[in-house]
C-alpha cells in the first residue's frame, strides 16, 4: 500500500499536507453539509485535496 500511495502522490506532484485525507476528515465535511448549520450554503464546491490544487 505504501508504494501505491507514494506513486499516487508523486503523480499529483505531492500533497502539501504530506498525506491523503483520512476518511473521517471527509466524513466531518459531509456531516457539516447535511446539518442545519449549512442550511444557507448553495452551489458550493469543496475540494478535499490537502492543498494539491492551488486556489485563491
C-alpha positions as CSV (number, residue, x, y, z in Angstrom):
1,X,0.0,0.0,0.0
2,X,2.8,2.5,0.8
3,X,4.3,2.1,-2.7
4,X,0.9,2.8,-4.4
5,X,0.3,5.8,-2.1
6,X,3.7,7.2,-2.9
7,X,3.2,6.7,-6.6
8,X,-0.2,8.5,-6.5
9,X,1.3,11.4,-4.5
10,X,4.2,11.6,-7.0
11,X,1.8,11.6,-9.9
12,X,-0.1,14.5,-8.3
13,X,3.1,16.4,-7.7
14,X,2.9,15.8,-4.0
15,X,0.3,16.8,-1.4
16,X,1.3,19.9,0.6
17,X,-0.2,18.4,3.8
18,X,2.0,15.4,3.2
19,X,-0.7,12.7,3.1
20,X,-4.1,11.9,1.6
21,X,-7.2,12.8,3.6
22,X,-8.4,10.3,6.2
23,X,-12.0,9.0,5.6
24,X,-13.1,10.6,8.9
25,X,-11.9,14.0,7.7
26,X,-14.1,13.8,4.6
27,X,-17.0,12.5,6.8
28,X,-16.7,15.6,9.0
29,X,-17.4,17.8,6.0
30,X,-20.3,15.6,4.9
31,X,-21.7,15.7,8.4
32,X,-21.5,19.5,8.4
33,X,-23.1,19.8,5.0
34,X,-26.1,17.7,5.9
35,X,-26.5,19.6,9.2
36,X,-28.7,22.6,10.0
37,X,-25.5,24.7,10.3
38,X,-25.1,24.5,6.5
39,X,-28.7,25.5,5.5
40,X,-27.6,28.7,3.8
41,X,-24.9,27.2,1.6
42,X,-25.9,26.7,-2.0
43,X,-23.9,25.9,-5.2
44,X,-20.6,25.5,-3.4
45,X,-17.9,23.1,-4.4
46,X,-15.5,21.7,-1.8
47,X,-12.1,20.3,-2.8
48,X,-10.6,17.9,-0.3
49,X,-7.1,17.5,-1.6
50,X,-4.7,18.6,1.1
51,X,-3.8,21.7,-0.9
52,X,-2.8,19.9,-4.1
53,X,-4.8,22.2,-6.3
54,X,-3.8,25.9,-5.8
55,X,-6.8,28.1,-5.1
56,X,-7.2,31.8,-4.4
